[in-house]
Structures are given as structure tokens and as C-alpha cells.
């Protein structure tokens, strides 16, 4: 009996011990989430270790190290100026050290850095750890031979079925369970504690849904958990294409009626796309924050809309406008549209997705922005 206790007890303690949390990333969105996670871990010490590590890619700001500024002033002065971070959130510049022993890894970095970051963590994270991706994008390059390398960033195309998602990329490299969090969450508004919602998608809702909800759920950041994780994640990526179309209409001087049509048709194409490449999605998921709410927010206030409006008005390239307006960030919509178009071509279904196709062709200079409206006039939804 004593021997059995000695074997079982360590496992019981491990299960009951407060979960250690690491935030992998410290940009605008990562810092906004750190404000929430720092708060919830302190409020729930039985479930979470209140010491939250945040991996920071070291930079110099006005002659000082960004990590030292965060740890002394408790503010990310470069990416989220004017907003205090909880003092229990500690900046760590060594990636492996920041994740050592953590039970929950919150990934909130630009999607193009995911392969490099995850490759450094192989064999360095707990085998029973859970990752949750807050990354709204699609992988640049495939990790396994099952995927065809795409010419630009935005999407990896599967040889037979379709696409690979960021969550699948993390899971494949680290061999751990991965959930996703998506929603109508513009980082500055989240940082201002404005009321909003988000959706967590996990294939293990019974096992970890309640814990993940507790980690992010606050009075002003309301969480709903669903098992339809692929739909949650795809909504987060595809809405950026629709936002580009909304930006084109703004640049052309159209009003809210036209934008409403773009949003509706974009939502229809999103649902058809998800069902085509990930059959079995739950229609209800599109009415979660990750779906229609995020789509509306991005079409009115996101960077993709902003860039594409300027693209029409100035005649400059997408790259030139990004450099002028986004302070080192990029608009994911044009990149995602390119890879989605490639996949639609490979599957001979371009005609079923005229909005997605138009965005790609306009961004590539193959079609004038005014032609998008003509394409939408003949949309399959109207036939």
C-alpha cells in the first residue's frame, strides 16, 4: 500500500498543483492579453500560479532594454504605451526559460515566427502542456512533407485535402494539445477594458474548457467555449480577406449599404469555404464572437480595411502602404487571399468564391478595384 501511495501521490499533486502560465509574445495584442491573464491568475491562485512569465524579444527603447522597462515600470512602452501591466507578469528574454515547466502556453506572436519559435521549444516543454493560439493567420511554410510550400506567406496548402492551420502547425512541431482563442478583439479596446467577447475553440472541451475559460474570462472580456476549433480558427483568418474587400469599397467611396453586402457575401463565402475544406463544422460557431462579430469589427476598424482603402485612394502598392501606416506590422488579408486563391484554383472552385478571388486579383494588380462590384453583382448568392 505504501509503495502504491508513493507512486500515485506525485501524479495527484501534479494534477492538483496550480497551473503555470507563459505568454509567448509581447507585442500589442500579447501585452493586452497579459493585462487580462495577470489579473485572472491572481484572482484564482488555487488553479493558477500567479507568477506569469511573458517572453519578450529584446529590443532597445530610448537606450534601455524593453524587458527591463517592463519589469521596472510595468508597461510595454513600445507596443502598448500608457497601459500598466500587472506586476505579477514578468518579462523573460530567453524563450526556453520562459516556457520551462509551464502548463499553459499562450501563443500570441506574428504567424511567420511560429515555426522558428516552436522548433526552439521541441523537447523543452512539458509533454502534457496545453497551448492556446491567439494568432489570426495561417502558416507560411509546411513543417511536414504532406504540405506543399506556398510562394508567399499566408497559407500552407495540403496536397490532397486543403490547408493547415496555425494550431496544427504548433501541435505538429511540439506534439501537445492546442486550443485557439478568436473574437472581435481589437487590442487597444481590450487594453482599455472595453466590454467585448471572445471564443475559445478546443477539441478537449470536457478536459480543459473550464480551465481555459477561467484563465481569460473577466467582467469585460467574456468567453464562450466551443469544440468546433477549426471553424473558430478559420473565421479568424478568412475575415481578413473580407475586410480587404470592405476597404476597397471605402476607397471607392461607396456607403454602408455596399459594405453590408460585402460583409454578408463574405460571411457566406467563409461558411462555404470552411464546410468545403473542413466538413462537419457547426453553423452556430459562425454566430460566436469569432465569426460574425469579428468580421464586422475588422471590416470597420481593422488594419486590413485601412490598408486596402489607402491602396485604392493612393495607387501605391500594398507593401508601400504597410510601411507608411502599420509601423512594422503587416496586413494579413492580401497574403491570406493569395494562398486561398491558390487553393481554390487547385480545387477548381474559384467561381464559387468571387469575393475571395476578387480581393486576390486586386491586390496583385490583375484587376481594378471597381471590377469587384461587377463580380459581386453576379455572385452565386444572387442566382
N, C-alpha and C positions, 0 to 999 in steps of 0.2 A: 504493500500500500504506500509506504513512504517513497519507494522508488517511482511509483506511478505519479505521485504528487510532484516529485522533483522534476519529472519530465513534462507534466501538463502545466504546472504553475507558471513557468516563464512565458508560455504561449498565452495564457489567460491574462497575465499582466500586460503583455504586448498589445492585446486586443483592447484592454480597458484603459491603457495609458492615453493621455491627451495627444492628439494628432499634431505633428509638427508640420508647419506650412511654409513653403517657399514661393515667392513670386519671381518668376523668370522673366525679367524685363522691367524697365523703369522709365519708359517714355511717358507721353501724355496720358494714354489710356491705362498703362501699368501703374502710374502714380495715383490716378483717380481710384483705381481698384484697391490700391494699398490703403487709402483712407478708409475704405469700407472694411477690408479684411483686418486691418489693425483694430478697428472698433469691435467687430464680431468675435474675434479671438479673445479679447479682453473680457467681453461680456459672458463668454461661455468657457471658463477655464477648465471645467470638467471634461470637455470634449476637445479643446484645442490648447496647445502650448501657446501662451500669449506672446512669446518671442518669435516674431515673424521676420524671416530673412528675405531681403529683396536683392536679387542680382543686378548689379549696376555695371554697365560698360563704362569704364573710367574715361572721363573727359576733363579737360581743364576749362574752368569758367572764371574769367577775370583773375587768372593766375592761381586759382585754387582748385583742388580736386573736387569733382562733383560729389563723390562718395563722402568726403569729409564734410562738405556743406550740408548734405542730407542728414548726416549723423550728429551734427552740432546745431544746425539751425532748424532741422526737421522740416525741410522744404526742398522740393526739386525746382531750383530757381531757373533751370533752363527749360524744362518741359511742362511744368505746372506751377508757374510763379504765382505767388500770392496765396497759395493754399497750403496750410500746415498738414504735415503727415503725422500720424500718431507716433509717439515716442517709442512704442514697442516695435515699430518697423525699422529694421537695421539694414543699412546698405552694406553689401558684401561684394567685392570686386572679383573674387575668384569663383568661377561658375561651379566647379565641383564642390568646393567648400560650402557654397550657399545651399546646395541640394543635399548635402551629406546627412543621412538619417531622416530626411523629410518623408512624411506620409502622403502629403498632397502637394503636387507641383502645379502652379498656376502659370501657364504659358501665355505671355502677352508681349510678343516681340513681332517685328515685321516678318511676314511669312517666308521671305527669301533666306532668313538666317536660321530657320528651323533645322535643316539637315546638319549644318556645322555645329550648332549648339547641342543637338541630340547626340551626335557622334562623339562629342567630348564626354557625354554622360553615360555612355554604354558601360555597363558593369559597375557604375558608381552610384546608382540609386537603388533603393530597396525594391526587391522583386515584387512585393505586394503593394507598392505605392500606386496612387491614383493620380493621373494627370488630368487637368481640365484646360482646354484650349479656349482662349478668348480671341483668337485670331480670325479675322474675317478676310479670308483669301483662299487661294488654292496653291498647291506646291509648284515650285519652279521645275524641279528635275526629279526623275524617278529614283527610288532607292533600290528597287529590285528589278530584275530582268523582265518582269511582267508588264512594265510600263514603257512606253515609247517616249524618248526625250523630246520635249517641245522646243520650238525655236526661240521662244521668249518666255519670260516669267508669267505666271498666272495659273497654269494648269498642267498636270501630267495626264496624258491620255493612255488609257488601258488598251492593250492590243485587241481584246475581244469585247469587253463589256462597256467601258466608259471611262470614268475619271477616278482619280484618287484624291482623297480629302486630307487636309492638314492633320486631322485626328488619326487617320490611317497611317500617315507618314510617321507621326510620333510613336504610335503603337508598334509599327513595324520595326523601327530602329531600337526602341527601348524595351519592347516586349512587356508593356504594362497596360492596364486598362486606361482608356482615355474618354472623358466626357467633354462636352462643349457648352459654352455659355454665349448666347447671342441675344440681341434685342435692340430696341430703339434707344441707344445709349451713346449720345454724343458726349465725349469725355468732359468738356468744360461744364456741361449741365449737370453731369453726375458729380463732378467736383464741387459744384455749387449747392449740392444736396437738394436739387430739384426732384420732385416726385417722378419716378419712372419705373418701368418694368423690364424684366429680362427673362429669358427662357433657358433652362438647363436641359440638355439632351444627354441621356445616359442609357446604355444598354443594360445597366445593372441598377435600375431604379429601386428595387427592393433592398439591395445590399448597401448602396451608398447615396441614394437620392435624398434622404432626410438630412444626412450629414452635410452634403454639399449645399443644400438649401440653407442650412443653419449658418454656413460659412459666409454666404453672400447676402442673405435676407435681412433688410433693415426697414425702418419706417418709410424711408424714401426710395429704397431700391428693392422692389418687390419681385420675388422669384417664383416661377412655376416650373415644375419638373415633369418632363415627358420622356418616354422611351424611344421616340422617333428621332434619334440623334442625327441621322443622315439628313433628314429634311431640315432640321434646325440649322445645321452647318451649311447646307447648300443655299438656304434662304439668305444667310449672312454674306455669301459670296455673290450670288446672282443679282441681288438687289443693286449692286454697284453698277451693273450694266444698265439697268432701268434708269438709275439716277443720271447716267450719261445722256440718255435719251431726253430726260426731263431738262437737263442743262441745255441741250440743243434747242428745245422749244423756247426756253427763256432767252437764249441768244438770238433767236429768230423773231422775238417779240410777240409770241403767242401768249394767251392768257391762261387762267386757271382751268377753263374747260378742256383745253388741249392737254394740259399736264395731267388732268384727271383721267383722260382717255389713255395717255401713256402709262400711267400707274396701273390702271385696270388691265390693259393688254399685257403689260409687263408681268403682272401677277399671274395672268393666265398662262403665259409662256413659262414662267417659273414652275407652276404646278405641273405642266405637261413635261417639262424637262426632268424634274425630279421623278415623276412616275415612269418616264421612259428609261432612265438610267438607274434608278433605284426603286423598282416596282414594290408596292406594298406600303407606301407612305400613308400617313394618317391625314386626311383632309383637315382635321381640326387643328393640326400643327400650324397651318398657314394663317390661322387666326390668332396665334400666340404673338407675343411681342417680337419674336424672331422673324415673324412673317410680315403681315400687313403693316404693323406698327413701324418696324424698322424700315420697310420700304418707303412709307410716307415720309418719315423723318429724313432719310437720305435724299429723297427727291426734292426736298425743300431746303435742307440745311447742310448737306454733306459736301466733302471736298470734290467728289466726282462731278456733282452738279455744277459746282463753282468753276472747275477747270473746263468743263465742256461748254458752259456759257461763254467763257472768255475765248475759247477755241473758235467759236462762231463769230464773235464780235471782232476779234483782232486778226484772224487769219494766220496766227502763229501756230507752231507745232505744239503737240501735247507736251513734249519734253521741255520746250521753252517756257510754256505757261507754268508747268510744275515748278520749274526753277524759280520763277518770279513770285509765285503765290504760296507755295507749300513749305518753304523753309527746310528743304532737305527731305521732305516726305514725298510720297508718290500717290497718284490716283490709281486704284486697283482696277477700276472699271474697264478702261481700254485694254489692259493686259488680259483680264479675265475674258473679255469679249473676243479677243483674238483666239484664245485657246478653245473657247466654247464653239466658235465658228469652225475651227479645225475639226472638232469632234462631230459637229452637225454635218459637215461635208463627208467625213468618213462613214457616217451612218445614213447618208442620203436623205436627210430630213431638214435641210436648210429652209425649204419653202414653208415648213410648219412654224418657223420661228423668225418672222420678218423683222421684228423689233431687235432681237439679238443680232441678227445678220446686218441690219442697217447700222447699228452702233459700230460694229467692227469695220465696215466698209467706209464709214465717215471718218473714223479715227485714222484709218490708213490712207485717206485721201483718194479712195476709189469711188466715192460717191459724194455729191454735195449735200450739206445738211438739209436743204429744202426737200430733197428727194425722200427723206424719211417719212414725211407726212403722206406722200403719194403711196409709199409702201403700206402705211398703216390704213389708208383708205381701202386697200384690197386685202386686209388682214383676214385670215380664215375665220376669225370670230364673227365677221360680218356676213359670211356666206351661208 
